[in-house]
């Protein structure tokens, strides 16, 4: 099963093939910052792909449109993906601050327990 690693905290979890980066995190009870609830309408969930871009689904026209509207045309020249849209098909490492376990499961805004 593919593995997703989230920097800078080093969070790591398995993702069923075809789940989005954010959906897989949520399936493991991680909080992923989002404003639109994963509908691909904002860029709050956006993450920088450090490695494994080839293991993600290609950007859709809708994802590209949102990135350009919210972050400018130059966003398409960077390895930024909407975590709610990028489907995992292999190992990937991304950078995203704010990903954490919910407070009820031991997460905090200052740091999380290790898994």
trRosetta pair geometry for C-beta under 8 A, 3 or more apart (Angstrom, degrees):
i j d omega theta_ij theta_ji phi_ij phi_ji
1 14 4.5 45 112 -169 126 119
1 15 7.0 172 163 62 97 38
1 16 6.5 -44 -147 -96 115 44
1 17 7.4 -127 -139 -34 68 78
2 14 6.9 128 80 -159 46 65
2 15 5.0 -38 85 63 101 92
2 17 6.4 111 -2 -83 114 67
2 55 6.8 155 -134 170 135 129
2 88 5.0 -170 97 153 149 112
2 89 6.7 138 -57 131 152 12
2 90 5.1 -169 -110 -148 119 13
2 91 5.5 -161 -155 -64 80 44
2 92 7.1 27 173 2 121 86
3 12 6.1 4 -177 -172 109 100
3 13 7.3 165 -151 88 67 27
3 14 5.8 -46 -98 -100 64 57
3 15 7.2 144 -116 12 14 85
3 91 5.0 7 53 -118 82 90
3 92 7.8 -171 93 34 53 54
4 12 7.1 171 87 -148 49 53
4 13 5.8 -14 58 63 93 76
4 14 7.7 130 15 -134 79 10
4 15 5.0 58 -19 -26 113 126
4 21 5.9 149 -136 -138 149 80
4 24 5.9 120 6 98 144 140
4 25 7.1 -90 94 -64 144 85
4 88 6.1 -79 -65 -107 113 149
4 91 7.7 -175 -75 -151 38 50
4 92 5.5 -6 -115 67 73 91
4 93 7.8 156 -164 -91 50 33
4 94 7.0 -13 -169 14 96 105
5 10 6.9 -26 -169 -153 100 46
5 11 7.1 155 -158 83 50 50
5 12 4.7 -12 -104 -100 77 88
5 91 7.9 21 -4 -172 98 91
5 92 7.4 -163 30 100 70 49
5 93 4.5 -16 66 -113 106 80
5 94 7.5 159 83 26 56 58
6 9 6.2 6 104 54 95 96
6 10 7.5 -11 77 58 61 3
6 11 4.2 -7 52 60 109 102
6 12 7.4 -162 18 -71 71 42
6 25 7.3 54 -48 -102 142 127
6 47 7.8 -80 -128 -141 90 145
6 94 6.0 -19 -112 72 63 85
6 95 7.6 119 -166 -117 58 24
6 96 5.8 -56 -154 47 105 95
6 99 5.0 -55 164 69 158 154
7 10 6.7 34 -106 -66 60 48
7 50 6.4 45 17 -27 134 152
7 93 6.6 41 -18 176 109 97
7 94 7.1 -161 25 100 81 36
7 95 4.5 -37 74 -103 101 75
7 96 7.8 106 65 21 54 51
8 95 6.8 37 -45 -142 67 92
8 97 7.0 7 17 -88 100 81
9 99 6.8 -139 28 76 135 94
9 100 7.6 149 -63 -90 171 73
9 111 7.8 161 -126 -139 111 69
9 112 6.7 42 -167 32 143 112
11 25 7.9 53 129 -129 136 106
11 30 6.7 96 177 -113 150 145
11 99 6.0 -120 32 114 154 121
11 112 7.4 29 -84 63 111 145
11 115 7.3 62 -141 16 71 122
12 115 7.4 -148 56 70 73 119
13 24 6.4 164 105 144 117 100
13 25 6.5 133 48 -107 146 55
13 28 4.5 -109 -143 -17 149 168
13 30 7.1 -135 -22 -17 153 133
13 115 7.7 17 -78 86 85 163
14 24 7.5 -124 111 -171 40 119
14 28 7.9 130 47 -69 64 131
15 19 5.1 -139 -174 66 93 116
15 21 7.3 -45 -106 -113 156 43
15 24 3.5 -22 -117 -127 98 156
15 88 4.2 31 112 75 144 157
16 19 4.9 82 63 -16 82 118
16 24 6.9 -174 26 -107 66 101
16 27 7.7 -28 6 80 106 172
17 88 6.9 -122 -127 101 38 77
17 89 5.8 52 -149 -123 89 56
18 87 5.3 -17 -152 -170 40 122
18 88 7.3 -54 13 62 12 63
18 89 7.1 52 -61 -83 50 78
19 23 4.6 -137 -175 95 93 114
19 24 4.3 117 113 -63 131 89
19 27 6.8 -50 -155 -8 156 142
19 87 6.8 149 82 -144 18 74
19 88 5.9 -12 70 35 72 105
20 23 4.1 90 49 8 87 107
20 24 6.7 -153 83 -8 43 84
20 38 7.5 148 72 -155 154 113
20 83 6.4 108 154 155 105 55
20 84 5.6 37 151 -162 158 28
20 85 6.3 75 -127 17 129 5
20 86 5.9 101 -151 67 82 50
20 87 5.6 -60 -87 -89 57 53
20 88 7.1 119 -154 -11 15 85
21 24 6.2 -59 -153 35 23 108
21 25 6.6 23 151 -18 60 107
21 47 6.6 -107 120 31 157 142
21 56 7.7 -17 -47 -116 109 119
21 81 7.2 105 1 105 142 124
21 83 4.1 -92 81 -152 114 83
21 84 7.9 -76 56 -50 82 24
21 86 5.2 15 -10 78 110 106
21 88 6.1 115 -75 -53 62 107
21 92 7.1 -84 -99 90 111 142
21 94 6.4 31 -153 2 149 157
22 25 5.6 -54 -150 35 34 112
22 26 6.3 31 154 -16 67 107
22 32 4.5 -168 -140 104 90 165
22 34 6.9 72 -154 -60 149 130
22 38 5.9 -166 106 -110 141 109
22 45 5.4 -19 -76 -164 143 137
22 83 3.9 105 -46 128 98 102
22 84 4.7 -25 35 -79 145 59
23 26 5.7 -56 -146 39 30 110
23 27 6.4 36 152 -25 64 104
23 38 7.2 97 -67 -148 83 145
23 84 7.3 95 -36 -135 86 57
24 27 5.5 -50 -149 30 33 115
24 28 7.0 18 154 -5 62 104
24 88 6.1 -4 -27 11 149 143
25 28 6.1 -70 -160 44 33 101
25 30 4.1 -72 174 68 91 125
25 32 4.9 98 89 -55 140 121
25 83 7.6 -3 8 168 131 132
25 99 6.3 -79 -159 -149 149 121
26 29 7.4 46 -169 -85 38 13
26 30 6.4 -96 -78 63 34 70
26 31 8.0 55 -102 -106 75 25
26 32 6.2 -80 -56 7 90 113
29 101 6.3 27 120 -138 99 82
29 102 6.5 -88 171 7 91 103
29 105 5.7 94 148 -44 135 170
30 99 5.7 16 169 -177 124 93
30 100 6.8 161 -157 88 82 16
30 101 6.1 -66 -110 -86 60 49
31 98 7.7 -90 111 152 98 78
31 99 6.8 174 83 -150 62 45
31 100 5.4 -11 50 66 105 70
31 101 7.0 83 3 173 90 9
31 102 5.4 115 -45 -74 111 68
31 107 6.8 -179 11 106 115 167
32 45 6.0 44 146 -131 109 101
32 83 6.2 -128 -180 108 140 146
32 96 7.6 11 -146 133 89 147
32 98 7.7 85 -156 110 39 96
32 99 5.6 2 -106 -110 66 90
33 44 5.4 -117 136 157 93 100
33 45 6.3 -179 90 -94 66 56
33 96 7.6 -161 33 170 105 111
33 98 4.2 10 -31 125 127 143
33 99 7.3 -99 -3 -67 83 57
34 37 5.9 131 124 -80 126 17
34 38 5.7 -8 -161 -50 163 64
34 42 7.2 134 -168 66 67 120
34 44 5.2 135 -135 90 32 117
34 45 4.6 9 -94 -60 89 107
34 84 6.5 82 -115 -55 134 129
35 42 4.3 -16 60 55 114 172
35 44 4.2 127 -9 -15 94 148
36 39 4.5 -100 143 44 113 98
36 40 7.2 -94 94 38 143 22
36 41 4.2 160 -125 54 162 99
36 42 4.4 166 -19 3 110 103
36 44 7.2 161 5 25 78 115
36 84 7.9 -122 76 29 101 169
38 45 7.0 63 -96 -44 62 160
38 84 3.9 -178 -144 -135 69 130
39 84 7.2 -11 15 142 18 151
40 62 6.1 53 140 129 137 116
40 63 6.2 -79 -155 -89 118 73
40 66 6.1 -161 164 -18 76 161
40 82 5.8 93 -123 132 76 158
40 84 5.7 -146 -65 97 68 115
40 85 5.0 76 -101 -66 115 116
41 66 6.4 -148 -141 -118 24 132
42 45 7.5 101 87 5 90 82
42 66 7.4 -79 -41 -173 2 123
42 70 6.8 113 -162 -101 48 153
43 46 4.4 2 -180 -26 85 126
43 66 6.4 165 -65 144 88 100
43 67 6.5 103 -100 -107 125 56
43 70 4.3 173 -10 110 126 152
43 71 5.9 114 -105 -36 177 112
43 82 6.6 -102 -125 -97 62 95
45 82 5.7 64 82 -166 103 70
45 83 4.3 -117 156 43 105 100
45 84 5.0 78 78 -20 162 97
45 96 7.9 -1 -176 -143 52 143
46 67 7.5 115 -106 -109 134 92
46 71 7.6 61 -70 -45 175 147
46 80 5.4 12 -176 -178 116 106
46 81 6.8 166 -146 86 69 31
46 82 5.5 -46 -90 -97 70 54
46 83 6.9 -177 -106 -12 15 83
46 96 7.8 178 105 -110 41 108
47 80 7.2 163 81 -149 30 63
47 81 6.1 -22 60 63 78 80
47 83 5.0 62 -3 -61 115 107
47 94 4.1 42 142 170 133 128
47 95 6.2 164 -173 70 87 45
47 96 3.9 -53 -111 -63 106 115
48 78 7.5 -57 -125 155 90 111
48 79 6.1 73 -167 90 67 91
48 80 5.9 -38 -98 -95 59 68
48 94 6.3 148 75 -163 46 73
48 95 4.3 -13 60 53 104 103
48 96 7.4 173 22 -61 69 66
49 52 6.7 -122 -171 68 106 73
49 53 4.8 103 130 -81 147 87
49 56 6.9 -99 -110 -5 145 147
49 79 4.1 -107 56 158 93 111
49 80 7.4 -170 2 -91 84 16
49 81 5.6 53 -41 -1 113 114
49 86 7.9 -168 -73 -150 122 164
49 92 6.7 -56 -142 -167 98 109
49 93 7.6 106 -166 81 57 55
49 94 5.4 -40 -103 -103 50 85
50 79 7.7 151 -62 106 20 143
50 93 4.3 -57 67 107 112 101
50 94 6.1 178 5 -106 87 23
50 95 5.7 92 -47 -27 110 95
51 92 7.0 -177 94 -150 60 48
51 93 4.6 31 45 39 89 109
52 55 4.3 -40 -176 33 91 120
52 56 6.9 93 130 -26 84 92
52 90 6.3 -157 -156 100 106 93
52 91 5.4 -123 -106 107 138 61
52 92 3.4 -155 102 -107 143 61
52 93 6.0 124 8 14 118 64
53 56 5.9 -58 -160 27 41 112
53 79 5.6 -99 -82 -142 133 113
53 81 7.9 170 -126 -40 85 128
53 92 7.7 100 -62 -128 29 105
54 90 7.4 -17 100 57 76 138
55 88 6.8 12 138 -159 97 63
55 89 5.3 -156 -174 72 64 73
55 90 3.0 -110 -134 63 121 100
55 91 6.0 -117 -112 56 180 41
55 92 5.2 -151 80 -62 120 95
56 81 6.3 -57 159 -107 162 166
56 86 4.5 -19 -164 -172 127 104
56 87 6.6 135 -162 68 65 48
56 88 6.5 -33 -105 -100 70 44
56 89 6.8 165 -98 21 18 90
56 92 6.2 65 -55 -94 99 147
57 60 8.0 6 130 -43 115 86
57 85 7.8 -112 74 146 119 71
57 86 6.2 -179 46 -154 85 48
57 87 3.9 48 -15 43 123 99
57 89 6.8 110 -55 -20 66 117
59 63 4.6 -130 -163 86 85 126
59 64 5.2 98 141 -56 125 89
59 67 7.7 -37 -154 -2 140 142
59 76 7.9 -152 80 -130 168 85
59 81 7.0 -142 -85 -119 96 85
59 85 7.6 55 -133 121 62 129
59 86 7.9 -29 -88 -89 65 85
60 63 4.7 100 51 5 77 100
60 64 7.0 -140 94 -2 43 86
60 85 6.6 -113 18 -177 109 128
61 64 5.6 -55 -149 39 33 113
61 65 6.3 38 152 -24 66 105
62 65 5.6 -52 -148 33 31 114
62 66 6.6 28 155 -16 64 104
62 85 7.8 -161 91 -125 100 145
63 66 5.9 -56 -150 37 31 108
63 67 6.3 32 153 -19 65 107
63 81 7.6 -4 178 -152 139 67
63 82 5.3 -142 -141 19 105 123
63 85 4.7 172 -91 125 125 164
64 67 5.7 -56 -147 37 31 112
64 68 6.3 28 157 -16 66 107
64 76 6.0 41 -145 -101 96 116
65 68 6.0 -59 -149 38 28 108
65 69 6.2 25 156 -17 65 110
66 69 5.7 -56 -142 39 30 110
66 70 5.9 8 166 -1 67 116
66 82 6.8 27 87 -59 134 144
67 70 6.4 -70 -139 49 22 96
67 71 5.5 -41 -175 40 63 114
67 75 4.3 -154 165 115 104 138
67 76 6.3 126 106 -65 132 73
67 80 6.6 144 -137 99 128 118
67 82 7.2 -131 -65 -41 97 101
68 71 7.2 -72 -106 60 14 70
68 72 6.6 -29 -153 157 51 12
68 73 5.5 29 -134 -88 98 51
68 75 6.4 -153 -80 48 45 115
68 76 6.6 1 -71 -35 93 112
70 75 7.8 34 77 -36 78 166
71 74 7.6 -103 134 68 89 77
71 75 3.9 82 98 -65 121 139
71 80 7.3 -61 96 99 169 164
72 75 5.8 130 70 -17 61 95
73 76 6.3 -45 -178 19 53 110
73 77 7.9 42 136 -10 69 103
74 77 5.4 -56 -163 34 56 113
74 78 6.9 46 145 -18 76 106
75 78 5.9 -65 -154 37 40 108
75 80 5.5 -63 -167 54 88 139
81 85 7.0 -139 176 72 88 93
81 86 4.1 41 161 -56 136 140
81 94 7.6 -86 49 -117 110 132
82 85 4.2 47 82 20 109 111
82 86 6.4 160 73 -19 54 89
83 86 6.1 -51 -124 35 31 107
83 94 7.3 138 -96 137 106 167
83 96 6.8 14 -56 -81 142 160
88 92 6.1 -123 -126 10 98 130
96 99 5.4 68 100 -23 107 116
100 107 4.2 126 152 -165 101 129
100 108 7.2 -111 -180 55 145 28
100 109 7.4 -138 1 -98 172 37
100 112 5.0 -179 -149 -60 87 125
101 105 4.5 -109 170 90 115 111
101 106 5.6 8 100 70 144 75
101 107 3.2 -175 76 -53 72 112
101 112 4.9 123 15 -142 99 126
101 113 7.0 -26 24 39 149 84
102 105 5.0 77 61 16 81 101
102 107 5.4 126 65 34 12 126
103 106 7.9 160 -171 29 30 7
103 107 5.7 -85 -75 72 33 80
103 108 6.6 71 -113 -91 78 54
106 112 6.8 91 115 -159 86 74
106 113 4.5 -19 141 3 133 125
107 112 4.7 -18 -121 -110 74 101
107 113 7.6 -103 -79 15 48 78
108 111 6.1 8 66 54 104 46
108 112 6.7 178 30 -82 66 53
